[in-house]
Amino acid sequence: MSASFDILLTATIWAAVLRIATPLVFGMLGELLCERAGIVNLGIEGIMTVGALAAWLAAHAGCGLWTAWLIAALCGAVFGLLHGVFSITLAQSQHVTGLGITLLASGLASFVYSVSVTSNGSPPTIQPFAPLILPVLGAPFLSATAPTYLAFALTAVLAYLLWLTPLGLALRLAGENPQAAQAQGLSVAWLRYGALAAGSALMALGGAFLTTAAFNSFVINMVQGRGWMALALVVFGAWRPGLGLLGALLYALFDAYQLRLQALFPGIPYQVFLMAPYLLAIVAMIPMARRAIGPQALMRPFVKGER
């Protein structure tokens, strides 16, 4: 028991927690922004995949890493706007549209990858972001890449935007009572389009982190359900960025801890440890989800002039 507890006192596990949590934070922030405006974006898994591929291809082509991130964000925004055409302009089911976006984006990423990489061996690698070591109490404890610190900063920025600015009030009103927003002279459609574009760009950055910071190449299906976990974190966080960030760190801690416990207890089937983070995350999310109240107009198509 002492050895398993000592794991929590090492710097490596906390560096792993930050690395595992970062793509979840980007995905959570993007989904939260969409849902606050009244749109559930189930295209998140595919958008993260496209973001991962776009950033990797751009960096491999010689673009700087931050330029590659900008390209990934633009690709994500395009898919967000496509989602808006069906879910906002045509007032179609947000669930069906989102799943369609995921299938389209994932399939397109797979096709572009197969065309771009003709080698049957390992995919080409890039030079990823280097860790930035920040001292804590005089010791070089925290070691993470710049995008991780960006994710933390964006959490504070989004919280400020949603609750302390007129734009944030307008976005929340579009998700709570679009008729009232319309009566105030606000364009619900444009607010939702903007939230979808910006939110999908953030989701794509979650994928970009995987190929330019966590790893140094692209692999099909490398997102591995992180988009769906980000969806759950929005509910866990009661549609608040700070609580969503806490949920991402909690899940990342479970995941990083189980990897180290596998080596500590080789006699136990590794599948038990693989299941543990998801089971613990579900247990932690149940009481939060029961108390959480989402935007009242979430998933409801809005047609201008209707009541």
C-alpha positions as CSV (number, residue, x, y, z in Angstrom):
1,M,0.0,0.0,0.0
2,S,2.9,2.3,0.8
3,A,4.3,1.9,-2.7
4,S,0.9,2.6,-4.4
5,F,0.6,5.8,-2.3
6,D,4.2,6.9,-3.0
7,I,3.2,7.0,-6.7
8,L,1.0,10.1,-6.0
9,L,4.1,11.9,-4.5
10,T,6.1,11.7,-7.7
11,A,6.4,14.5,-10.3
12,T,6.0,12.1,-13.2
13,I,2.4,11.2,-12.4
14,W,1.3,14.9,-12.1
15,A,3.0,15.6,-15.4
16,A,1.0,12.7,-16.9
17,V,-2.2,14.1,-15.4
18,L,-1.7,17.4,-17.1
19,R,-0.9,15.7,-20.4
20,I,-3.9,13.4,-20.3
21,A,-6.3,16.2,-19.2
22,T,-5.3,18.8,-21.8
23,P,-7.2,17.4,-24.8
24,L,-10.2,16.7,-22.6
25,V,-10.1,20.3,-21.4
26,F,-10.1,21.7,-25.0
27,G,-12.9,19.4,-26.0
28,M,-14.9,20.2,-22.8
29,L,-14.6,24.0,-23.4
30,G,-15.6,23.7,-27.0
31,E,-18.7,21.5,-26.2
32,L,-19.6,23.7,-23.3
33,L,-19.6,26.8,-25.5
34,C,-21.8,25.1,-28.0
35,E,-24.3,23.9,-25.4
36,R,-24.5,27.2,-23.6
37,A,-25.8,28.6,-26.9
38,G,-28.3,25.8,-27.2
39,I,-26.6,23.3,-29.5
40,V,-25.4,19.8,-28.6
41,N,-22.4,19.1,-30.9
42,L,-22.0,15.3,-31.2
43,G,-19.5,15.9,-34.0
44,I,-16.8,16.4,-31.3
45,E,-15.1,13.1,-31.9
46,G,-14.7,13.6,-35.6
47,I,-13.7,17.2,-35.2
48,M,-11.0,16.3,-32.8
49,T,-9.8,13.7,-35.3
50,V,-9.7,16.3,-38.1
51,G,-7.8,18.7,-35.8
52,A,-5.2,16.1,-35.0
53,L,-4.6,15.3,-38.6
54,A,-4.6,18.9,-39.8
55,A,-2.1,20.0,-37.2
56,W,0.2,17.1,-37.9
57,L,0.1,17.5,-41.7
58,A,0.7,21.2,-41.4
59,A,3.7,20.7,-39.0
60,H,5.0,17.9,-41.3
61,A,4.8,20.3,-44.3
62,G,7.1,22.7,-42.5
63,C,4.6,25.1,-40.8
64,G,5.4,26.2,-37.3
65,L,3.6,24.4,-34.5
66,W,1.4,27.4,-33.6
67,T,0.6,27.9,-37.3
68,A,-0.4,24.2,-37.4
69,W,-2.7,24.9,-34.5
70,L,-4.3,27.8,-36.3
71,I,-4.9,25.6,-39.3
72,A,-6.4,22.9,-37.1
73,A,-8.7,25.4,-35.5
74,L,-9.9,26.7,-38.8
75,C,-10.7,23.1,-40.0
76,G,-12.7,22.6,-36.8
77,A,-14.6,25.8,-37.3
78,V,-15.5,24.8,-40.8
79,F,-17.1,21.6,-39.5
80,G,-18.8,23.6,-36.8
81,L,-20.4,25.9,-39.5
82,L,-21.4,22.8,-41.4
83,H,-23.1,21.5,-38.3
84,G,-24.9,24.9,-38.1
85,V,-26.3,24.7,-41.6
86,F,-28.3,21.6,-40.7
87,S,-29.0,22.2,-37.0
88,I,-29.7,26.0,-37.2
89,T,-30.6,27.0,-40.7
90,L,-32.5,23.8,-41.6
91,A,-33.6,23.1,-38.0
92,Q,-32.7,19.5,-38.2
93,S,-32.0,17.1,-35.3
94,Q,-28.9,18.1,-33.5
95,H,-28.2,14.5,-32.5
96,V,-28.4,13.2,-36.1
97,T,-26.4,16.1,-37.5
98,G,-23.7,15.8,-34.9
99,L,-23.3,12.0,-35.5
100,G,-23.2,12.7,-39.2
101,I,-20.4,15.3,-38.7
102,T,-18.4,12.7,-36.7
103,L,-18.8,10.1,-39.4
104,L,-17.9,12.5,-42.1
105,A,-15.0,14.1,-40.4
106,S,-13.5,10.7,-39.2
107,G,-13.9,9.2,-42.7
108,L,-12.4,12.3,-44.4
109,A,-9.5,12.2,-42.0
110,S,-8.9,8.6,-42.7
111,F,-9.0,9.2,-46.5
112,V,-6.7,12.2,-46.4
113,Y,-4.2,10.3,-44.2
114,S,-4.2,7.3,-46.5
115,V,-3.5,9.6,-49.5
116,S,-0.9,11.6,-47.7
117,V,1.1,8.8,-46.2
118,T,1.9,6.1,-48.8
119,S,4.5,4.3,-46.7
120,N,3.5,1.0,-45.1
121,G,5.8,1.5,-42.2
122,S,5.5,3.9,-39.2
123,P,4.0,7.3,-40.0
124,P,6.4,10.2,-40.3
125,T,7.1,12.1,-37.1
126,I,7.4,15.8,-36.3
127,Q,9.2,17.8,-33.6
128,P,6.5,18.4,-31.0
129,F,6.1,21.1,-28.4
130,A,8.9,20.9,-25.8
131,P,7.9,20.7,-22.1
132,L,8.1,23.9,-20.1
133,I,9.2,23.2,-16.5
134,L,7.7,25.6,-14.0
135,P,9.1,25.7,-10.5
136,V,6.8,25.1,-7.5
137,L,8.2,26.2,-4.1
138,G,11.6,26.4,-5.7
139,A,11.6,22.9,-7.2
140,P,11.1,22.0,-10.9
141,F,7.9,20.1,-10.3
142,L,5.3,20.9,-13.0
143,S,6.4,19.9,-16.5
144,A,4.0,20.5,-19.3
145,T,3.9,21.9,-22.8
146,A,2.7,25.4,-23.7
147,P,-0.7,24.2,-25.0
148,T,-1.5,22.8,-21.5
149,Y,-1.1,26.2,-19.9
150,L,-3.1,27.6,-22.8
151,A,-6.0,25.2,-22.0
152,F,-5.9,26.4,-18.3
153,A,-5.9,30.0,-19.4
154,L,-8.8,29.5,-21.8
155,T,-10.8,28.0,-19.0
156,A,-10.6,31.2,-17.1
157,V,-11.2,33.3,-20.3
158,L,-14.4,31.3,-21.1
159,A,-15.7,31.6,-17.6
160,Y,-15.1,35.4,-17.7
161,L,-16.7,35.6,-21.1
162,L,-19.9,33.7,-20.2
163,W,-20.6,35.3,-16.9
164,L,-19.1,38.8,-16.9
165,T,-19.6,40.1,-20.5
166,P,-22.6,41.2,-22.5
167,L,-21.6,38.7,-25.2
168,G,-21.6,35.9,-22.7
169,L,-25.1,36.9,-21.4
170,A,-26.4,36.9,-25.0
171,L,-24.9,33.4,-25.6
172,R,-26.5,32.1,-22.5
173,L,-29.8,33.7,-23.3
174,A,-29.7,32.0,-26.7
175,G,-29.4,28.7,-24.9
176,E,-31.9,29.4,-22.2
177,N,-34.7,31.4,-23.9
178,P,-34.1,32.1,-27.6
179,Q,-37.5,33.8,-27.9
180,A,-36.4,36.4,-25.2
181,A,-33.1,36.9,-27.0
182,Q,-35.0,37.5,-30.2
183,A,-37.3,40.0,-28.4
184,Q,-34.1,41.9,-27.3
185,G,-33.1,42.3,-31.0
186,L,-30.4,39.6,-30.8
187,S,-29.9,37.2,-33.7
188,V,-30.1,33.7,-32.2
189,A,-28.9,32.1,-35.4
190,W,-25.7,34.2,-35.5
191,L,-25.0,33.6,-31.8
192,R,-25.4,29.9,-32.3
193,Y,-23.3,29.9,-35.5
194,G,-20.6,31.8,-33.7
195,A,-20.6,29.4,-30.7
196,L,-20.5,26.4,-33.0
197,A,-17.5,27.8,-35.0
198,A,-15.6,28.9,-31.9
199,G,-16.5,25.7,-29.9
200,S,-15.6,23.4,-32.8
201,A,-12.2,25.2,-33.2
202,L,-11.5,24.5,-29.5
203,M,-12.4,20.9,-30.0
204,A,-10.0,20.6,-33.0
205,L,-7.2,22.0,-30.8
206,G,-7.8,19.1,-28.4
207,G,-7.0,16.8,-31.3
208,A,-4.1,19.0,-32.4
209,F,-2.6,18.5,-28.9
210,L,-2.4,14.8,-29.4
211,T,-0.3,15.0,-32.5
212,T,1.9,18.0,-31.7
213,A,2.4,17.7,-27.9
214,A,1.3,14.4,-26.4
215,F,2.7,12.4,-29.4
216,N,4.6,13.3,-32.5
217,S,2.7,11.6,-35.3
218,F,-0.9,10.8,-36.4
219,V,-2.6,7.4,-36.0
220,I,-6.1,6.5,-37.1
221,N,-8.5,6.4,-34.2
222,M,-6.0,8.1,-31.9
223,V,-8.7,10.2,-30.3
224,Q,-10.1,7.0,-28.7
225,G,-13.3,8.3,-27.2
226,R,-11.9,11.5,-25.7
227,G,-14.6,13.5,-27.4
228,W,-17.3,11.5,-25.7
229,M,-15.5,11.9,-22.4
230,A,-15.5,15.7,-23.0
231,L,-19.3,15.5,-23.5
232,A,-19.6,13.8,-20.1
233,L,-17.3,16.4,-18.5
234,V,-19.7,19.2,-19.5
235,V,-22.5,17.6,-17.6
236,F,-20.2,16.8,-14.7
237,G,-19.2,20.4,-14.5
238,A,-22.8,21.6,-14.6
239,W,-22.0,23.6,-17.7
240,R,-19.4,25.6,-15.9
241,P,-15.7,25.7,-17.2
242,G,-14.1,25.5,-13.8
243,L,-15.9,22.4,-12.6
244,G,-15.4,20.9,-16.1
245,L,-11.6,21.4,-15.7
246,L,-11.8,19.8,-12.2
247,G,-13.5,16.8,-13.8
248,A,-10.9,16.5,-16.5
249,L,-8.1,16.5,-13.9
250,L,-9.9,14.0,-11.8
251,Y,-10.3,11.6,-14.7
252,A,-6.7,12.1,-15.8
253,L,-5.5,11.3,-12.3
254,F,-7.4,8.0,-12.4
255,D,-6.0,7.2,-15.8
256,A,-2.4,8.0,-15.0
257,Y,-2.6,6.2,-11.7
258,Q,-4.0,3.0,-13.2
259,L,-1.1,2.8,-15.7
260,R,1.4,2.8,-12.8
261,L,-0.6,0.3,-10.8
262,Q,-0.4,-2.2,-13.6
263,A,3.3,-2.3,-13.2
264,L,3.0,-2.5,-9.4
265,F,0.5,-5.4,-9.4
266,P,1.4,-7.6,-12.4
267,G,-0.7,-10.5,-11.1
268,I,-4.0,-8.6,-11.7
269,P,-5.4,-8.6,-15.2
270,Y,-4.6,-5.3,-16.9
271,Q,-8.2,-5.0,-18.1
272,V,-9.3,-4.3,-14.5
273,F,-7.0,-1.3,-14.3
274,L,-8.2,-0.1,-17.7
275,M,-11.8,-0.1,-16.6
276,A,-11.1,1.6,-13.3
277,P,-10.9,5.3,-14.5
278,Y,-14.2,5.0,-16.4
279,L,-15.9,3.4,-13.4
280,L,-14.6,5.9,-11.0
281,A,-15.5,8.7,-13.4
282,I,-19.1,7.4,-13.6
283,V,-19.4,7.2,-9.9
284,A,-18.1,10.7,-9.5
285,M,-20.4,12.1,-12.2
286,I,-23.6,10.6,-11.0
287,P,-24.2,13.0,-8.0
288,M,-23.0,16.0,-10.1
289,A,-25.3,15.1,-13.0
290,R,-28.3,14.8,-10.7
291,R,-27.9,18.4,-9.5
292,A,-26.8,19.8,-12.8
293,I,-29.4,21.9,-14.8
294,G,-28.5,22.4,-18.4
295,P,-29.6,25.2,-20.7
296,Q,-33.4,25.1,-21.1
297,A,-33.4,25.4,-24.9
298,L,-30.7,22.8,-25.4
299,M,-31.4,20.6,-28.4
300,R,-34.5,22.5,-29.4
301,P,-34.5,23.9,-32.9
302,F,-35.3,27.6,-33.1
303,V,-37.2,29.1,-36.0
304,K,-37.3,32.9,-36.1
305,G,-40.8,34.2,-35.4
306,E,-42.1,31.0,-33.8
307,R,-43.1,30.9,-30.1
